Amino acid sequence: MPQDKKEEEYLRKGWVRFEDRWMSKTRRETTLKKRKEEEAAELKKLQSDQRWRNRKKIDSRYFDVESNLPEDQLDEWVDALETYYKYFREFWGITISPKLAKKKMKVFLYRNSKDFHDQTEVAQNIGGFFNWGVGELHIPFDDADPAKAKAVLFHEFNHLLTYLIEPDFMYPIWLNEGMAEYYGTAYIDEKGDFIVGGQQDGRLVSITKHKKEGKLWSIPQVLLTERGTFNATHYAYAWSFCHFLMQSEKYSKGFRAFFGNLHNNRDIPQSDVIYDYGRPTKKMVALSDVIPALEKRVGASIEELEAEWRHWIDQAYGDLNPRAYYLAARIELMSPKEDGSHVTNAIEFYEKAIELGVNSANCYRDYAEVLRRGGMDTADGFAAVIDPDIERAWGLIQEAIKIDPINPILYLEAAGIRIAESPLLDPDQAIANAETAKALDPKNPSIQELYQQIMTKVEEGRDTLRRNAEEAARLAAHDPRVWHWQAFFYEGEEPSEVVQMSTSELKELISAGVVQTKDWIYQAYRPEDPQTGELLEGTEPWELGWIAIEECPVFADDLQASGEEAGV
C-alpha cells in the first residue's frame, strides 16, 4: 500500500522500490545487470589471480614467499611465520649457520590441496612438507578446516627451523617429529605472543588405548625406531615424550640444551650418509648413541625417564574428549595401510566422537565423505576399502549443516552425496545444494571451482537415472520370475492358500495395499544353464525359502511408495 501521494504517483508510473529508493523497473534491471557483470568480472579476476602461474611473490623479512592465497589469508600466514621464526630463534638461542646467513628460505603457500598436489606431485595423503634437500616449505590452505591447516603449517615449519640450526645435520626421526608435533599445537594469542605446549588430542588416542590394554610401548622402543618404519603411533609417543621433557621443571633445561646442540654433541659419533629422495649428504647419528647422550644431558637414565613419563601421562592427560577421536580418525586417514585398516580404524574413531557428542561440523562432513567414497586417497591413489554408505553419509552431512548452516563446504559435500550412484541419487537436489554453497561464498574461487565440478557431474547423474529407468522398464517387460505369496499369519492360525504370480502382478498388489510387509514370499523360478540346460540353483534368501517381503529389496521401493515399508 502507498504511504503517501508521492508513492501513489510512483506506483502509477510503474516504478518499484529498490534499496529504499523508487525507480523505474528498467533502471532497477539495468542496475542489477551491471552489478552482476561487475561481480562476475571480480570473480574472474580473483580466479585468475589465484591460479598458481599468477602467484604472488613476497620478499618478507626472513623468507621468500610464493603463494596464490587471497591477500588477507596470505598476510595472516606470513605474519604467523615471522612471529614463529622470531620466537624460535630467541627461545633456542639459535645462530643461523654461515651457510644460510645470507640466504632467505623459500616458502610456498597454496590456496588449496589440489594446487599443492598439482605443483608438488607428492602422494595424496601428504598434507604439507619441508624439503630437507633444498630447504623449501610447501603448505596448502584448507577452506574446510583452517585450524588444521595452521597446525600443519606450524608442524612443518618446525622442520624448517630445525634445519636452520644446522642444514647438514639430520635429526633423529623421533626427536625431529616429536618436536614438530610439540609445536604443531602452538597458536598466536590476541597480544601477538607465540603460545606452545598444548595437548595433541588426536595423538593421545593411541597412547590411551595402549595404556588401557596394558600394552604401553617402551620409550627405548620408540627412540630406536628407524625412519622407514616410524608410523603414526610412533609420532604419538615421540610427541608425548618430548612434551613431557619440555614441560618438566626437572628436565626441560637439560633437554633444551640437548636438542639445540645435538649437531655439536661430542658424545655422539657422526657419520656421513647419502640420504634418499635425491637429498645431498647429511650428517647423521646412530639412534643407539643418542640415548646415552640424552641421559647424560638431563641427568637421568632412560629407565628413570620412562617411569616418570608413565606417571606423568596419568596426571597430565585427562579423559579423551570427542574432538580427540575426530582428530585420531583424521590421523588414521593420513596414514594409509595396505590392508585398509586405516579406514576401518577411522570409522571406529568417528563413531566414538559422535557417541561422545562431538560438536564439529567438519567431523560430520569428513566422516560423510569417507562413507560416500568408500575409502580415502592413499599414497598410490584412491582405494575403496568399504562399500559406500550413501544413506548414512546423507544423515551425517545434515547434522553438519545443523551445526554450521552457513558453511559452503558442507553444501558441496551434500551435493556430492546426491550425485553418487545410489537410491538417493537426485541431480535436482544436488543442484540446489551446490547453488546454496555458491551463494554463501560467491567470491571464493575455490568454492566456485568445486561448484563447477558438481555441475559437470549433474548430467552424469541424469544419465544414470535415465539408464536405471530404462533398465527397470526392460526388466519389468521381460521378467520371467514367478513368486509364491502367502499372507502373514500368527502362530496357531491356518495359513492362507499360496498364490502364484509374476513380479508385476505382485507389485500391483503391494500398490493396492493387498500385500503387506509381513506377508511371506518365495521366488520359485529358476533359469536354465545355457551350457547344460539344467536349472540353476538359487542363491538369494528369497530363492532358498520363505521370507517376509519387507526383507526383499526387489520390492523395497514399492513398499515405501505404498506406505508399507518396515516400521510404518
C-alpha positions in Angstrom: 0.0 0.0 0.0 1.3 3.5 -0.9 2.2 5.6 2.2 1.5 9.0 0.6 0.6 10.8 -2.6 4.2 10.7 -3.9 4.2 6.9 -3.6 0.9 6.7 -5.4 2.4 8.7 -8.2 5.4 6.4 -8.4 3.1 3.3 -8.5 1.0 4.8 -11.3 4.2 5.2 -13.3 5.0 1.6 -12.7 8.0 2.3 -10.6 9.3 -0.1 -7.9 11.0 0.4 -4.6 14.6 -0.8 -4.7 17.1 -0.4 -1.8 15.0 2.3 -0.1 14.6 4.3 -3.4 11.9 4.5 -6.0 12.9 3.9 -9.6 11.7 2.5 -12.9 11.8 -1.2 -13.5 14.2 -0.6 -16.4 16.6 1.3 -14.1 16.4 -1.4 -11.5 17.1 -4.2 -14.0 20.0 -2.2 -15.5 21.4 -1.7 -12.0 21.1 -5.4 -11.2 22.6 -6.4 -14.5 25.6 -4.0 -14.0 26.2 -5.4 -10.6 26.0 -9.0 -11.8 28.6 -8.2 -14.5 30.8 -6.5 -12.0 30.6 -9.4 -9.6 31.4 -11.8 -12.5 34.3 -9.7 -13.6 35.6 -9.6 -10.0 35.3 -13.3 -9.6 37.1 -13.9 -12.9 39.9 -11.6 -11.7 40.1 -13.5 -8.4 40.2 -16.8 -10.2 43.0 -15.5 -12.4 44.9 -14.0 -9.5 44.7 -17.3 -7.6 46.0 -19.5 -10.4 49.4 -20.8 -9.5 51.0 -19.3 -12.6 49.9 -15.9 -11.4 51.0 -16.4 -7.8 52.3 -13.5 -5.7 56.0 -13.3 -4.7 56.7 -11.7 -1.4 60.1 -10.8 0.0 59.3 -10.8 3.7 62.0 -10.1 6.4 63.1 -13.7 6.7 61.5 -15.6 3.8 60.9 -15.6 0.1 57.2 -16.5 -0.2 55.4 -17.6 -3.3 51.6 -18.0 -2.9 48.2 -17.9 -4.6 46.4 -17.4 -1.3 43.9 -14.4 -1.1 45.6 -11.3 0.3 44.0 -11.5 3.7 44.9 -15.1 4.3 48.4 -14.6 2.9 49.1 -11.7 5.2 47.9 -13.7 8.2 50.1 -16.7 7.3 53.2 -14.6 6.6 52.8 -12.8 9.9 52.4 -16.2 11.7 55.7 -17.4 10.1 57.6 -14.3 11.1 56.3 -14.5 14.7 57.1 -18.2 14.9 60.6 -17.6 13.4 61.5 -14.8 15.9 60.1 -16.8 18.9 62.1 -19.9 17.9 65.4 -18.2 17.4 65.1 -16.3 20.7 63.9 -19.3 22.7 66.6 -21.6 21.4 69.3 -19.0 21.1 70.0 -20.1 17.5 72.6 -18.5 15.5 71.9 -19.2 11.8 74.6 -21.2 10.2 77.0 -19.2 8.0 75.8 -21.3 5.0 72.3 -19.8 5.4 73.0 -16.4 7.0 72.7 -14.5 3.7 70.0 -16.7 2.2 66.3 -16.5 2.7 64.3 -19.7 2.9 61.7 -20.5 0.3 58.1 -20.9 1.4 55.3 -22.0 -0.9 51.8 -21.5 0.3 49.0 -22.9 -1.8 45.3 -21.9 -1.7 44.1 -25.5 -1.6 45.1 -29.1 -1.6 44.6 -29.5 -5.4 47.1 -26.8 -6.3 49.5 -28.2 -3.7 49.4 -31.7 -5.2 49.4 -30.5 -8.8 52.6 -28.5 -8.2 54.5 -30.8 -5.9 53.3 -34.1 -7.3 53.5 -35.7 -3.9 51.2 -38.5 -2.7 47.6 -37.6 -2.0 47.9 -38.5 1.7 50.6 -35.9 2.3 49.2 -32.7 3.6 52.3 -30.5 3.6 56.1 -31.0 3.8 59.5 -29.5 4.3 62.0 -30.5 1.6 65.3 -31.1 3.6 67.3 -31.4 0.4 66.7 -27.9 -0.9 65.3 -26.2 2.2 61.8 -25.5 0.9 58.5 -25.4 2.8 55.3 -26.4 0.9 51.9 -26.0 2.7 48.3 -26.0 1.4 45.4 -24.0 2.9 42.2 -25.8 3.7 38.9 -23.8 3.3 37.0 -26.6 5.2 39.3 -26.5 8.2 41.7 -23.5 8.6 42.7 -24.7 12.1 44.0 -28.0 10.7 45.9 -26.0 8.0 47.5 -23.8 10.7 48.6 -26.9 12.7 50.2 -28.4 9.6 51.9 -25.1 8.9 53.4 -24.9 12.5 54.4 -28.6 12.4 56.2 -28.4 9.0 57.7 -25.0 9.7 59.3 -26.5 12.8 61.2 -28.8 10.4 62.5 -25.8 8.6 63.5 -24.1 11.8 65.3 -27.2 13.0 67.0 -27.4 9.6 68.3 -23.8 10.2 70.2 -25.0 13.3 72.5 -27.0 11.0 71.4 -27.7 7.5 73.9 -30.5 7.1 72.7 -32.5 10.1 69.7 -34.8 10.0 68.0 -35.1 13.4 66.8 -38.5 14.7 63.3 -39.1 13.5 61.8 -39.4 17.0 63.2 -36.0 18.0 62.5 -34.3 14.7 58.8 -35.4 14.6 58.3 -35.3 18.3 59.3 -31.6 18.5 57.4 -30.8 15.3 54.3 -32.2 16.9 55.0 -30.3 20.1 55.0 -27.0 18.1 52.0 -28.2 16.0 49.6 -27.2 18.8 51.0 -23.7 19.0 49.0 -20.6 18.5 49.4 -16.8 18.5 47.2 -15.1 21.1 45.5 -11.7 20.9 48.6 -10.0 22.2 50.7 -11.5 19.4 52.5 -13.9 21.7 53.5 -17.3 20.5 52.0 -19.9 22.8 53.3 -23.5 22.9 52.9 -26.7 25.0 49.3 -27.6 24.1 47.9 -31.2 24.1 47.8 -33.2 20.9 44.4 -34.7 21.5 44.4 -36.8 18.4 47.8 -38.4 19.2 46.6 -39.3 22.7 44.0 -41.8 21.4 46.5 -44.5 20.5 48.5 -43.9 23.8 45.4 -44.1 25.9 44.2 -47.2 24.1 47.6 -48.9 24.7 47.5 -47.9 28.4 44.0 -49.3 29.0 45.1 -52.6 27.3 48.2 -52.7 29.4 50.3 -52.5 26.3 52.1 -49.2 26.5 55.2 -49.1 24.3 58.6 -48.6 26.0 60.4 -45.4 25.3 63.6 -47.1 24.0 61.4 -48.9 21.6 60.2 -45.6 20.1 63.6 -43.9 20.3 65.3 -46.8 18.4 62.8 -47.0 15.6 64.4 -46.1 12.2 62.9 -43.5 9.9 61.5 -46.1 7.4 59.3 -47.8 10.0 58.3 -44.8 12.0 54.5 -44.6 11.8 51.6 -42.6 13.2 51.7 -44.4 16.6 55.4 -43.6 16.9 54.5 -40.0 16.2 52.2 -40.1 19.2 54.8 -41.5 21.6 57.5 -39.2 20.3 55.3 -36.1 20.8 54.3 -37.2 24.3 57.8 -37.9 25.4 59.1 -34.6 24.0 56.0 -32.9 25.6 57.0 -34.4 29.0 60.6 -33.3 28.7 59.8 -29.8 27.6 57.1 -29.2 30.3 59.1 -30.8 33.1 60.8 -28.3 35.5 63.3 -31.1 36.3 64.3 -31.9 32.8 63.4 -29.0 30.5 66.7 -27.1 30.7 68.8 -30.2 30.0 66.6 -31.4 27.2 66.6 -28.0 25.5 70.4 -27.9 25.6 70.4 -31.5 24.2 68.1 -30.6 21.3 69.6 -27.3 20.4 73.2 -28.6 20.3 72.8 -32.1 19.1 74.7 -31.5 15.9 77.7 -30.5 18.0 77.4 -33.1 20.7 80.8 -34.6 21.2 79.4 -37.7 23.0 77.8 -38.9 19.8 79.8 -40.1 16.8 78.6 -38.7 13.5 78.7 -40.3 10.1 78.1 -39.1 6.6 75.4 -40.9 4.6 73.7 -40.4 1.3 70.0 -39.9 2.1 67.2 -40.9 -0.2 64.9 -38.8 -2.5 68.0 -37.3 -4.1 68.9 -35.3 -0.9 72.6 -34.4 -0.5 74.9 -35.9 2.1 73.7 -35.3 5.7 75.5 -35.9 8.9 73.6 -38.5 10.9 73.9 -40.2 14.3 73.2 -43.8 15.3 70.0 -43.9 17.3 71.7 -46.2 19.9 74.2 -43.4 20.5 71.6 -40.8 21.1 70.1 -42.3 24.2 73.3 -42.2 26.3 73.8 -38.6 25.2 70.3 -37.7 26.3 70.8 -39.5 29.7 74.0 -37.6 30.3 72.5 -34.2 29.4 69.3 -34.5 31.5 71.0 -36.4 34.4 68.7 -39.5 34.4 68.7 -42.9 32.9 66.2 -43.8 30.2 64.5 -46.2 32.6 64.0 -43.4 35.1 62.7 -41.1 32.4 60.3 -43.7 31.2 59.0 -44.4 34.7 58.5 -40.6 35.3 56.9 -40.3 31.8 54.4 -43.1 32.6 53.5 -41.4 35.9 53.2 -38.0 34.1 50.8 -39.1 31.4 48.5 -40.4 34.2 48.5 -37.0 35.7 48.8 -34.6 32.7 46.2 -36.1 30.3 42.6 -36.2 31.3 39.7 -38.1 29.7 39.7 -38.0 26.0 37.1 -35.6 24.6 35.1 -36.1 21.4 37.4 -33.9 19.4 40.3 -36.2 20.2 38.6 -39.1 18.5 37.8 -36.9 15.5 41.5 -35.9 15.2 42.5 -39.5 15.7 40.3 -40.5 12.7 41.9 -37.8 10.6 45.4 -39.1 11.6 44.4 -42.6 10.6 43.3 -41.5 7.1 46.6 -39.6 6.6 48.5 -42.9 7.3 47.1 -45.4 4.8 47.8 -49.1 5.3 47.7 -51.8 2.7 45.1 -53.8 4.5 42.7 -50.8 4.6 42.7 -50.8 8.4 43.2 -47.0 8.3 39.7 -46.6 7.0 38.1 -49.0 9.4 40.0 -47.5 12.4 39.0 -44.0 11.3 35.3 -45.1 11.2 35.6 -46.5 14.7 37.0 -43.2 15.9 34.4 -41.1 14.0 31.7 -43.2 15.7 33.2 -42.7 19.1 33.4 -38.9 18.5 29.7 -38.9 17.6 28.8 -41.1 20.6 30.6 -38.6 22.9 28.7 -35.7 21.4 31.2 -34.1 19.1 30.0 -30.6 18.0 32.2 -30.2 15.0 30.7 -29.8 11.5 34.0 -30.8 10.0 33.9 -34.1 11.8 30.5 -35.0 10.4 31.5 -33.7 7.0 34.8 -35.7 6.9 33.0 -38.8 8.0 30.3 -38.3 5.4 33.0 -38.1 2.7 34.6 -41.3 3.8 31.3 -43.2 3.7 30.3 -41.6 0.4 33.6 -42.6 -1.3 34.0 -45.9 0.5 37.6 -45.0 1.4 40.1 -42.2 1.0 43.1 -41.3 -1.1 46.3 -43.2 -0.4 49.9 -42.8 -1.3 49.2 -44.7 -4.5 45.9 -43.1 -5.4 42.3 -43.8 -4.3 41.4 -47.1 -2.7 37.9 -48.2 -1.9 38.0 -50.2 1.3 34.4 -50.4 2.3 31.1 -50.4 0.5 29.8 -46.8 0.3 27.0 -46.0 2.7 25.2 -43.1 1.0 22.2 -43.0 3.3 24.4 -42.7 6.4 26.6 -40.1 4.7 23.5 -38.1 3.9 22.4 -38.2 7.6 25.8 -37.1 8.7 26.0 -34.1 6.4 22.6 -33.0 7.6 24.0 -33.0 11.1 27.0 -31.0 9.9 24.7 -28.4 8.3 22.7 -28.1 11.6 25.9 -27.2 13.4 27.2 -24.7 10.8 24.4 -23.7 8.4 26.5 -21.0 6.6 29.5 -23.2 5.7 29.5 -23.6 1.9 31.8 -26.6 2.0 29.1 -28.6 3.8 26.6 -28.0 1.0 29.1 -29.0 -1.6 29.5 -32.4 0.2 25.7 -32.7 0.3 25.6 -32.1 -3.4 28.3 -34.8 -3.9 26.2 -37.3 -1.9 23.2 -36.5 -4.1 25.1 -37.3 -7.3 26.6 -40.5 -6.0 25.0 -43.6 -7.6 22.5 -44.9 -5.1 18.8 -44.8 -4.3 19.5 -41.2 -3.1 20.7 -40.0 -6.5 18.9 -36.7 -7.1 20.5 -34.3 -9.6 18.0 -31.6 -8.8 18.8 -31.8 -5.1 22.5 -31.7 -5.9 22.0 -28.5 -7.9 20.1 -26.9 -5.1 22.9 -27.7 -2.6 25.6 -26.5 -4.9 23.7 -23.3 -5.6 23.5 -22.7 -1.8 27.2 -23.2 -1.5 27.9 -20.8 -4.3 25.6 -18.1 -2.9 27.2 -18.4 0.6 30.6 -17.5 -0.7 30.3 -16.1 -4.2 33.8 -14.5 -4.2 35.7 -17.6 -3.2 37.3 -19.1 -6.3 37.9 -22.5 -4.7 34.2 -22.7 -3.8 33.2 -21.7 -7.4 35.5 -24.3 -8.9 34.1 -27.1 -6.7 30.6 -25.8 -7.7 31.6 -26.2 -11.4 32.8 -29.8 -10.7 29.5 -30.7 -9.2 27.6 -29.2 -12.1 29.6 -31.2 -14.6 28.5 -34.4 -12.8 24.9 -33.5 -12.7 24.2 -34.6 -16.2 26.1 -37.8 -15.5 23.5 -38.3 -12.7 20.6 -37.6 -15.0 22.0 -40.1 -17.5 22.3 -42.7 -14.7 18.6 -42.1 -13.7 17.6 -42.5 -17.4 19.5 -45.7 -17.7 18.1 -47.1 -14.5 14.6 -46.3 -15.6 15.1 -47.9 -19.0 16.6 -51.0 -17.4 13.7 -51.2 -14.9 11.2 -50.9 -17.7 13.1 -53.6 -19.7 13.2 -56.0 -16.8 9.6 -55.4 -16.0 8.6 -56.2 -19.6 10.8 -59.4 -19.6 10.8 -60.5 -16.0 10.3 -64.3 -16.0 10.4 -64.7 -12.2 7.5 -66.4 -10.5 6.6 -65.5 -6.9 4.7 -67.5 -4.4 2.8 -65.3 -1.9 1.2 -66.2 1.4 -0.5 -63.7 3.7 1.0 -63.2 7.1 -0.5 -65.5 9.8 0.0 -65.8 13.6 1.1 -69.0 15.3 -2.0 -71.2 15.7 -3.8 -69.7 12.7 -4.4 -71.6 9.5 -2.1 -70.2 6.7 -4.0 -68.9 3.6 -3.7 -70.6 0.3 -0.4 -70.0 -1.6 -0.9 -67.7 -4.6 1.5 -67.7 -7.6 2.1 -64.6 -9.6 4.5 -62.6 -11.7 6.7 -59.7 -10.4 4.5 -57.0 -12.0 1.3 -58.7 -10.5 2.9 -58.8 -7.0 3.9 -55.1 -7.4 0.3 -54.2 -8.3 -1.0 -55.9 -5.1 1.5 -54.0 -3.0 0.4 -50.8 -4.5 -3.2 -51.7 -3.8 -2.4 -52.5 -0.2 -3.3 -56.1 -0.5 0.2 -57.4 0.1 1.9 -56.0 3.2 5.3 -56.0 4.8 4.9 -59.1 7.0 3.5 -61.3 4.2 5.6 -64.2 3.0 7.1 -64.7 -0.4 9.2 -67.3 -2.2 10.7 -66.9 -5.7 10.3 -70.2 -7.4 11.5 -69.5 -11.0 14.9 -71.0 -11.9 16.8 -70.1 -15.1 18.5 -72.7 -17.2 22.2 -73.1 -17.5 23.0 -72.0 -21.1 25.6 -74.8 -21.5 23.8 -77.8 -19.9 20.2 -76.8 -19.9 19.9 -77.7 -16.2 18.0 -75.4 -13.8 20.4 -73.3 -11.8 20.2 -73.3 -8.0 19.0 -70.1 -6.3 21.4 -68.1 -4.2 19.3 -65.2 -2.7 17.4 -65.8 0.6 14.0 -65.5 -1.2 15.1 -68.2 -3.6 16.1 -70.5 -0.8 13.0 -70.3 1.3 10.1 -68.2 2.5 10.9 -64.7 3.8 8.9 -61.6 4.8 8.5 -59.4 1.8 10.0 -56.5 3.7 13.3 -58.3 3.6 13.4 -58.5 -0.2 15.0 -55.4 -1.8 13.2 -56.2 -5.1 10.0 -54.7 -3.6 11.5 -52.1 -1.3 10.5 -49.1 -3.4 7.0 -50.4 -3.9 6.5 -50.9 -0.2 7.8 -47.4 0.6 5.6 -45.8 -2.1 2.5 -47.6 -0.6 3.5 -46.6 2.9 4.1 -50.2 3.8 7.9 -50.1 4.4 9.1 -51.7 7.6 8.1 -49.8 10.7 5.3 -47.8 9.0 
